[in-house]
Amino acid sequence: ALAPTSALGTAGVVYTAGFMGLRALDGTYGLGGKFCEALAPRAAPACSLLDTVLTPKIAVLVAMLGTAYMAHFNAPSFLDDAGRNPSKFNRIVWYGFGLSVIVNLVFMAAGFCTFGHAASGLILNNYAPTDALASVARLLFGFSILFTYPLAYAGAKDGLRQLDRKLFGAVNEARVVAGPLACITLLALILNDVGLVVSLSGALMGSAVIYVLPALMLLRGDKVAKATLERKLAPYTMIGLGVVSGILGVVTSF
């Protein structure tokens, strides 16, 4: 049921990546370019590759990359959609992550090459309001966020149902659906820096999913729980790395 809307959302992301690549190459946002004068001062290009890389703010990027591992909750449903065929599931994973890596690399490279360290958390905010292609990209990217929400919500729905049953004795579907959506909408109205949201979620949730939770589950396993301290050193190191990564990501995000 979600296939048509998901395809439209994906098309919006691909269009946006293509548009950003075009603007990075055509020079319209460079000094004296067609759209340069229409930019607000904070959005004007300011490139300095060395200063951007050699800064503690690089930890913000690391935190954002942590969100790449936060789709694990959909793995069982994807496996079911693949008919529980490991070969087909592997192809889905390879193609899905491969396309995501390519598109996000285009976003990062094109955004930085166009605006440097003046790039905002939501890169589309940097483009001139008179840029018609940017307006189309904003519209399509909005559709992408809208249509992919059910996919992101599907993984949390079962947990929310269990929580709702535990708190109220019975599951109310309207409460389960409307509650999270209302909270997300309220946060979207209050917060105006998408980059801050992504970096914080990557620093906190990403670090937990990548490092802390797997290590805790391993330590709770019978074999490791009864093992010597040397056998437990690796999971304890992962937990420490996750905590440090999360703290650095949060601190540098502000």
TIKOL-737061 format. One record per residue (C-alpha): residue number from 1; y, x, z. Coordinates in steps of 0.25 Angstrom, whole numbers, plus 2048, in hexadecimal, padded with zeros to 3 digits. Layout:
<sites>
k: NUM&c2: Y&c1: X&c3: Z
...
</sites>
This chain:
<sites>
k: 1&c2: 800&c1: 800&c3: 800
k: 2&c2: 809&c1: 80C&c3: 803
k: 3&c2: 806&c1: 813&c3: 7F6
k: 4&c2: 811&c1: 80E&c3: 7ED
k: 5&c2: 81C&c1: 810&c3: 7F8
k: 6&c2: 816&c1: 81E&c3: 7FB
k: 7&c2: 817&c1: 821&c3: 7EC
k: 8&c2: 826&c1: 81D&c3: 7EC
k: 9&c2: 829&c1: 825&c3: 7F8
k: 10&c2: 822&c1: 831&c3: 7F3
k: 11&c2: 82A&c1: 82F&c3: 7E6
k: 12&c2: 837&c1: 82F&c3: 7ED
k: 13&c2: 833&c1: 83C&c3: 7F4
k: 14&c2: 82F&c1: 843&c3: 7E7
k: 15&c2: 83C&c1: 83E&c3: 7E1
k: 16&c2: 845&c1: 844&c3: 7EC
k: 17&c2: 83E&c1: 851&c3: 7EB
k: 18&c2: 840&c1: 852&c3: 7DC
k: 19&c2: 84F&c1: 84E&c3: 7DE
k: 20&c2: 851&c1: 858&c3: 7E9
k: 21&c2: 84B&c1: 863&c3: 7E0
k: 22&c2: 854&c1: 85F&c3: 7D5
k: 23&c2: 860&c1: 860&c3: 7DD
k: 24&c2: 85C&c1: 86D&c3: 7E3
k: 25&c2: 85B&c1: 873&c3: 7D4
k: 26&c2: 867&c1: 86C&c3: 7CD
k: 27&c2: 872&c1: 872&c3: 7D5
k: 28&c2: 879&c1: 865&c3: 7D7
k: 29&c2: 87A&c1: 867&c3: 7E6
k: 30&c2: 87E&c1: 876&c3: 7E5
k: 31&c2: 88D&c1: 87B&c3: 7E6
k: 32&c2: 895&c1: 874&c3: 7DC
k: 33&c2: 889&c1: 86B&c3: 7D9
k: 34&c2: 88A&c1: 85C&c3: 7D5
k: 35&c2: 887&c1: 856&c3: 7E3
k: 36&c2: 88C&c1: 862&c3: 7EB
k: 37&c2: 89A&c1: 85C&c3: 7EE
k: 38&c2: 894&c1: 84F&c3: 7F2
k: 39&c2: 88D&c1: 855&c3: 7FE
k: 40&c2: 891&c1: 854&c3: 80C
k: 41&c2: 894&c1: 862&c3: 812
k: 42&c2: 888&c1: 861&c3: 81B
k: 43&c2: 87F&c1: 85E&c3: 80F
k: 44&c2: 885&c1: 869&c3: 806
k: 45&c2: 87B&c1: 874&c3: 802
k: 46&c2: 87A&c1: 880&c3: 80B
k: 47&c2: 86F&c1: 88A&c3: 807
k: 48&c2: 86B&c1: 896&c3: 80F
k: 49&c2: 85C&c1: 898&c3: 80E
k: 50&c2: 85C&c1: 8A4&c3: 818
k: 51&c2: 864&c1: 89C&c3: 823
k: 52&c2: 85B&c1: 890&c3: 821
k: 53&c2: 84E&c1: 897&c3: 823
k: 54&c2: 852&c1: 8A1&c3: 82E
k: 55&c2: 856&c1: 896&c3: 838
k: 56&c2: 84F&c1: 88F&c3: 843
k: 57&c2: 851&c1: 882&c3: 83B
k: 58&c2: 845&c1: 886&c3: 833
k: 59&c2: 83D&c1: 880&c3: 83F
k: 60&c2: 843&c1: 872&c3: 83A
k: 61&c2: 83C&c1: 874&c3: 82D
k: 62&c2: 82F&c1: 878&c3: 834
k: 63&c2: 830&c1: 86B&c3: 83D
k: 64&c2: 832&c1: 862&c3: 830
k: 65&c2: 826&c1: 868&c3: 82A
k: 66&c2: 81E&c1: 864&c3: 836
k: 67&c2: 820&c1: 855&c3: 831
k: 68&c2: 816&c1: 859&c3: 825
k: 69&c2: 80B&c1: 858&c3: 82F
k: 70&c2: 80E&c1: 84A&c3: 834
k: 71&c2: 807&c1: 842&c3: 82A
k: 72&c2: 7F9&c1: 844&c3: 831
k: 73&c2: 7F8&c1: 836&c3: 836
k: 74&c2: 7F7&c1: 831&c3: 828
k: 75&c2: 7EB&c1: 83A&c3: 824
k: 76&c2: 7E0&c1: 830&c3: 828
k: 77&c2: 7E7&c1: 825&c3: 820
k: 78&c2: 7E8&c1: 82F&c3: 814
k: 79&c2: 7D9&c1: 832&c3: 816
k: 80&c2: 7D5&c1: 823&c3: 815
k: 81&c2: 7DE&c1: 821&c3: 809
k: 82&c2: 7D6&c1: 82D&c3: 803
k: 83&c2: 7C9&c1: 826&c3: 805
k: 84&c2: 7C6&c1: 830&c3: 810
k: 85&c2: 7C3&c1: 839&c3: 804
k: 86&c2: 7C6&c1: 848&c3: 809
k: 87&c2: 7C8&c1: 84D&c3: 7FB
k: 88&c2: 7D2&c1: 842&c3: 7F8
k: 89&c2: 7D9&c1: 843&c3: 805
k: 90&c2: 7DB&c1: 852&c3: 803
k: 91&c2: 7E2&c1: 84F&c3: 7F6
k: 92&c2: 7EB&c1: 845&c3: 7FC
k: 93&c2: 7EF&c1: 84F&c3: 807
k: 94&c2: 7F1&c1: 85B&c3: 7FD
k: 95&c2: 7F9&c1: 853&c3: 7F3
k: 96&c2: 801&c1: 84C&c3: 7FE
k: 97&c2: 805&c1: 858&c3: 806
k: 98&c2: 807&c1: 860&c3: 7F9
k: 99&c2: 811&c1: 856&c3: 7F3
k: 100&c2: 818&c1: 855&c3: 801
k: 101&c2: 819&c1: 864&c3: 802
k: 102&c2: 81F&c1: 865&c3: 7F4
k: 103&c2: 829&c1: 85A&c3: 7F6
k: 104&c2: 82D&c1: 85F&c3: 803
k: 105&c2: 82F&c1: 86D&c3: 7FE
k: 106&c2: 838&c1: 868&c3: 7F3
k: 107&c2: 840&c1: 860&c3: 7FD
k: 108&c2: 842&c1: 86C&c3: 806
k: 109&c2: 845&c1: 876&c3: 7FA
k: 110&c2: 84E&c1: 86D&c3: 7F2
k: 111&c2: 856&c1: 868&c3: 7FF
k: 112&c2: 858&c1: 876&c3: 804
k: 113&c2: 85B&c1: 87C&c3: 7F6
k: 114&c2: 866&c1: 871&c3: 7F4
k: 115&c2: 86C&c1: 870&c3: 802
k: 116&c2: 867&c1: 87C&c3: 80A
k: 117&c2: 868&c1: 87B&c3: 819
k: 118&c2: 872&c1: 86F&c3: 817
k: 119&c2: 866&c1: 866&c3: 814
k: 120&c2: 865&c1: 85A&c3: 81D
k: 121&c2: 859&c1: 855&c3: 824
k: 122&c2: 858&c1: 84A&c3: 819
k: 123&c2: 85B&c1: 852&c3: 80D
k: 124&c2: 85F&c1: 846&c3: 804
k: 125&c2: 86B&c1: 845&c3: 80D
k: 126&c2: 870&c1: 852&c3: 807
k: 127&c2: 871&c1: 84D&c3: 7F9
k: 128&c2: 87E&c1: 847&c3: 7F4
k: 129&c2: 880&c1: 838&c3: 7F4
k: 130&c2: 885&c1: 839&c3: 7E6
k: 131&c2: 877&c1: 83F&c3: 7E2
k: 132&c2: 870&c1: 833&c3: 7DB
k: 133&c2: 863&c1: 83A&c3: 7DB
k: 134&c2: 864&c1: 83C&c3: 7EA
k: 135&c2: 867&c1: 82E&c3: 7ED
k: 136&c2: 85A&c1: 82A&c3: 7E6
k: 137&c2: 853&c1: 835&c3: 7EE
k: 138&c2: 858&c1: 82F&c3: 7FB
k: 139&c2: 854&c1: 821&c3: 7F7
k: 140&c2: 846&c1: 825&c3: 7F2
k: 141&c2: 844&c1: 82E&c3: 7FF
k: 142&c2: 848&c1: 822&c3: 807
k: 143&c2: 83D&c1: 81A&c3: 800
k: 144&c2: 833&c1: 825&c3: 803
k: 145&c2: 836&c1: 825&c3: 812
k: 146&c2: 834&c1: 816&c3: 812
k: 147&c2: 827&c1: 815&c3: 80A
k: 148&c2: 820&c1: 821&c3: 811
k: 149&c2: 823&c1: 81B&c3: 81F
k: 150&c2: 816&c1: 813&c3: 81F
k: 151&c2: 80E&c1: 81F&c3: 81D
k: 152&c2: 815&c1: 827&c3: 828
k: 153&c2: 814&c1: 81A&c3: 831
k: 154&c2: 805&c1: 818&c3: 82E
k: 155&c2: 800&c1: 824&c3: 837
k: 156&c2: 808&c1: 81F&c3: 843
k: 157&c2: 805&c1: 810&c3: 842
k: 158&c2: 7F7&c1: 811&c3: 848
k: 159&c2: 7FD&c1: 819&c3: 854
k: 160&c2: 808&c1: 80F&c3: 856
k: 161&c2: 7FE&c1: 803&c3: 856
k: 162&c2: 7F6&c1: 80A&c3: 861
k: 163&c2: 803&c1: 80C&c3: 869
k: 164&c2: 807&c1: 7FE&c3: 866
k: 165&c2: 7FA&c1: 7F8&c3: 86B
k: 166&c2: 7FA&c1: 801&c3: 877
k: 167&c2: 809&c1: 7FD&c3: 87B
k: 168&c2: 809&c1: 7EE&c3: 878
k: 169&c2: 7FA&c1: 7EB&c3: 878
k: 170&c2: 7FA&c1: 7E7&c3: 869
k: 171&c2: 7FF&c1: 7EC&c3: 85C
k: 172&c2: 80B&c1: 7E6&c3: 856
k: 173&c2: 80C&c1: 7EB&c3: 848
k: 174&c2: 81B&c1: 7E7&c3: 847
k: 175&c2: 81E&c1: 7F0&c3: 853
k: 176&c2: 815&c1: 7FB&c3: 84E
k: 177&c2: 81C&c1: 7FB&c3: 840
k: 178&c2: 82B&c1: 7F7&c3: 844
k: 179&c2: 82C&c1: 800&c3: 850
k: 180&c2: 82A&c1: 80E&c3: 849
k: 181&c2: 832&c1: 809&c3: 83D
k: 182&c2: 83E&c1: 804&c3: 846
k: 183&c2: 83E&c1: 812&c3: 84E
k: 184&c2: 83E&c1: 81A&c3: 841
k: 185&c2: 849&c1: 811&c3: 83B
k: 186&c2: 851&c1: 813&c3: 848
k: 187&c2: 850&c1: 822&c3: 847
k: 188&c2: 853&c1: 822&c3: 839
k: 189&c2: 860&c1: 81B&c3: 83C
k: 190&c2: 864&c1: 825&c3: 847
k: 191&c2: 85F&c1: 832&c3: 841
k: 192&c2: 866&c1: 838&c3: 835
k: 193&c2: 85F&c1: 845&c3: 834
k: 194&c2: 851&c1: 844&c3: 82E
k: 195&c2: 84F&c1: 853&c3: 82F
k: 196&c2: 850&c1: 852&c3: 83E
k: 197&c2: 846&c1: 847&c3: 83E
k: 198&c2: 83C&c1: 84E&c3: 835
k: 199&c2: 83E&c1: 85B&c3: 83D
k: 200&c2: 83C&c1: 855&c3: 84A
k: 201&c2: 830&c1: 84D&c3: 846
k: 202&c2: 82A&c1: 85A&c3: 840
k: 203&c2: 82D&c1: 862&c3: 84C
k: 204&c2: 827&c1: 858&c3: 856
k: 205&c2: 81D&c1: 850&c3: 84E
k: 206&c2: 819&c1: 85B&c3: 844
k: 207&c2: 817&c1: 865&c3: 84F
k: 208&c2: 80E&c1: 85C&c3: 857
k: 209&c2: 806&c1: 858&c3: 84B
k: 210&c2: 804&c1: 866&c3: 846
k: 211&c2: 802&c1: 86E&c3: 852
k: 212&c2: 802&c1: 867&c3: 85F
k: 213&c2: 7F9&c1: 85A&c3: 85E
k: 214&c2: 7EE&c1: 861&c3: 856
k: 215&c2: 7ED&c1: 86C&c3: 860
k: 216&c2: 7ED&c1: 862&c3: 86C
k: 217&c2: 7E1&c1: 85B&c3: 865
k: 218&c2: 7DA&c1: 868&c3: 863
k: 219&c2: 7DC&c1: 86C&c3: 871
k: 220&c2: 7D6&c1: 85E&c3: 876
k: 221&c2: 7CA&c1: 860&c3: 86D
k: 222&c2: 7BD&c1: 863&c3: 875
k: 223&c2: 7BA&c1: 871&c3: 86E
k: 224&c2: 7C8&c1: 876&c3: 871
k: 225&c2: 7CB&c1: 870&c3: 87E
k: 226&c2: 7BF&c1: 877&c3: 884
k: 227&c2: 7C2&c1: 884&c3: 87C
k: 228&c2: 7C8&c1: 891&c3: 882
k: 229&c2: 7D7&c1: 893&c3: 882
k: 230&c2: 7D6&c1: 89C&c3: 876
k: 231&c2: 7D0&c1: 890&c3: 86E
k: 232&c2: 7DC&c1: 888&c3: 873
k: 233&c2: 7E7&c1: 892&c3: 86F
k: 234&c2: 7E9&c1: 88D&c3: 861
k: 235&c2: 7EB&c1: 87F&c3: 864
k: 236&c2: 7F4&c1: 883&c3: 870
k: 237&c2: 7FC&c1: 88C&c3: 866
k: 238&c2: 7FD&c1: 880&c3: 85C
k: 239&c2: 803&c1: 877&c3: 867
k: 240&c2: 80D&c1: 882&c3: 86B
k: 241&c2: 811&c1: 884&c3: 85D
k: 242&c2: 813&c1: 875&c3: 85B
k: 243&c2: 81C&c1: 874&c3: 867
k: 244&c2: 824&c1: 880&c3: 863
k: 245&c2: 825&c1: 87A&c3: 855
k: 246&c2: 82A&c1: 86D&c3: 85A
k: 247&c2: 834&c1: 873&c3: 863
k: 248&c2: 83A&c1: 87C&c3: 858
k: 249&c2: 83A&c1: 870&c3: 84E
k: 250&c2: 841&c1: 867&c3: 858
k: 251&c2: 84C&c1: 871&c3: 85D
k: 252&c2: 84F&c1: 876&c3: 84F
k: 253&c2: 850&c1: 868&c3: 84A
k: 254&c2: 85D&c1: 865&c3: 851
</sites>
